[in-house]
């Protein structure tokens, strides 16, 4: 029976491959300490941080699993850098997709011919929010903080404006 899906990988409740062990899910708040002379530092709330996900998968050749191939497939997913939803039960875990960031194989059992008989894969994921997404921009805005604007006209003197205008006219004349 399938309990979770990530990309092409399907996790099952069984004594075979893709049983999730030691599932860890984390959520943080991104803050920054701002020093103040003679006082305790103040805390600046930047907004929600990226969530994290980690778990282990036990692989055993005695159950028909090629441990080495499985490790290589997970490394290929990591190296591909593609984010996928992590479906747990019938619902996505979290609001965003997940990016596999770390694959570690431990407890390797190797026979006399160099065949990998068993391994444990430790997988770590970070929540993936695509650059420039509205949700990310809105969530990182600190409450009560207004966006500052700079009027370029106040940065250049009238003499400099006139000189720039003359230079632009010269360039435009040369292009005609």
C-alpha positions in Angstrom: 0.0 0.0 0.0 1.4 3.4 -1.0 1.8 5.9 1.8 3.9 8.6 0.1 5.2 9.7 -3.3 8.1 12.0 -4.3 8.7 12.3 -8.1 9.0 8.8 -9.5 9.6 7.2 -6.1 6.7 5.5 -4.3 6.9 4.6 -0.6 5.1 1.6 0.7 4.2 0.1 4.1 6.0 -3.2 3.8 9.2 -5.0 4.7 10.5 -4.2 1.2 11.8 -1.0 -0.4 10.6 2.5 0.3 9.4 2.1 3.8 10.0 5.5 5.5 11.8 5.4 8.8 12.5 8.2 11.3 10.5 10.9 9.4 11.4 14.4 10.6 9.6 17.6 9.5 10.7 21.0 10.7 9.4 24.6 10.4 11.4 27.7 11.4 11.0 31.4 11.8 13.8 33.5 10.2 15.1 36.1 12.7 18.1 38.3 13.1 19.6 39.7 16.3 20.3 43.5 16.1 22.9 44.7 18.6 22.1 47.6 20.9 24.9 49.2 23.0 24.3 48.7 26.8 21.1 46.7 26.2 20.0 43.3 25.2 19.9 42.8 21.4 16.5 43.2 19.7 15.0 40.5 17.5 14.1 41.4 13.9 11.5 39.1 12.5 12.3 38.4 8.8 9.4 35.9 8.3 8.9 32.2 7.9 12.0 30.2 7.0 12.1 27.2 4.6 10.7 24.0 6.1 12.8 20.9 6.2 12.1 17.2 5.8 14.3 14.2 6.4 13.9 10.4 6.6 15.7 7.1 6.1 15.0 4.2 3.8 16.4 0.7 4.4 17.6 -1.2 1.4 18.3 -5.0 1.4 19.3 -7.2 -1.5 17.6 -10.2 0.3 14.3 -8.5 -0.5 15.2 -8.1 -4.2 16.5 -4.5 -3.9 19.6 -3.4 -5.8 21.0 -1.0 -3.1 23.7 0.5 -5.3 21.2 1.4 -8.1 18.8 2.9 -5.6 21.5 5.1 -4.2 22.5 6.2 -7.7 18.9 7.0 -8.6 18.5 9.2 -5.5 21.8 11.0 -6.3 20.5 11.6 -9.8 17.3 13.2 -8.4 19.4 15.4 -6.1 21.8 16.4 -8.9 18.9 17.1 -11.3 17.8 19.9 -8.9 14.1 19.5 -9.7 11.6 20.1 -6.9 8.6 17.8 -6.6 5.6 17.8 -4.2 5.9 15.3 -1.4 2.6 13.5 -1.2 2.0 12.0 2.2 -1.2 9.9 2.3 -3.4 11.7 -0.2 -2.3 15.3 0.5 0.9 17.3 -0.3 3.1 17.9 2.7 3.4 21.7 3.1 2.3 24.4 0.6 5.3 24.1 -1.7 7.4 21.5 -3.5 10.5 19.9 -2.0 14.1 19.9 -3.2 16.3 16.9 -2.4 19.5 18.5 -1.0 21.4 15.6 0.6 21.8 11.8 0.0 23.9 9.9 2.5 24.3 6.1 2.4 25.2 4.5 5.7 25.5 1.1 7.3 26.7 -0.4 4.0 27.0 -4.2 3.9 29.3 -5.4 1.1 30.1 -9.0 0.2 33.5 -10.5 -0.7 32.9 -9.6 -4.4 32.2 -5.9 -3.7 28.4 -6.3 -4.1 26.3 -4.0 -1.9 24.0 -6.3 0.0 22.3 -3.6 2.2 22.4 0.1 2.9 20.5 2.8 4.7 19.8 6.0 2.7 19.4 9.2 4.7 17.5 11.8 2.6 17.2 15.5 3.4 14.8 17.9 1.6 14.3 21.7 1.8 11.1 23.4 0.9 11.3 25.0 -2.5 9.9 28.4 -3.2 10.7 29.6 -6.7 12.6 32.9 -7.0 10.3 35.9 -7.3 7.1 34.1 -6.3 4.4 36.3 -4.8 4.0 34.0 -1.8 7.7 34.3 -0.9 7.8 38.1 -1.4 4.7 38.6 0.8 5.9 36.2 3.5 9.3 37.9 3.8 7.8 41.4 4.3 8.1 42.4 7.9 4.9 43.8 9.4 4.9 47.6 9.7 7.9 48.1 7.4 7.3 50.3 4.4 9.1 50.0 1.1 11.5 52.9 0.6 11.7 54.7 -2.8 14.4 56.9 -4.2 13.6 59.9 -6.4 16.4 59.8 -9.0 15.7 63.5 -9.8 16.9 64.4 -6.3 20.3 62.7 -6.9 21.3 64.7 -10.0 21.8 68.4 -10.0 20.1 70.6 -12.7 23.5 71.2 -14.4 24.1 67.4 -14.6 20.6 66.9 -16.0 21.3 69.5 -18.7 24.6 67.9 -19.6 23.0 64.4 -19.8 20.3 65.8 -22.0 22.9 67.4 -24.4 24.8 64.0 -24.5 21.6 62.1 -25.3 20.8 64.6 -28.2 24.3 64.2 -29.6 23.9 60.4 -29.6 20.5 60.5 -31.1 21.7 62.9 -33.9 24.6 60.5 -34.7 22.2 57.5 -35.0 19.9 59.3 -37.5 
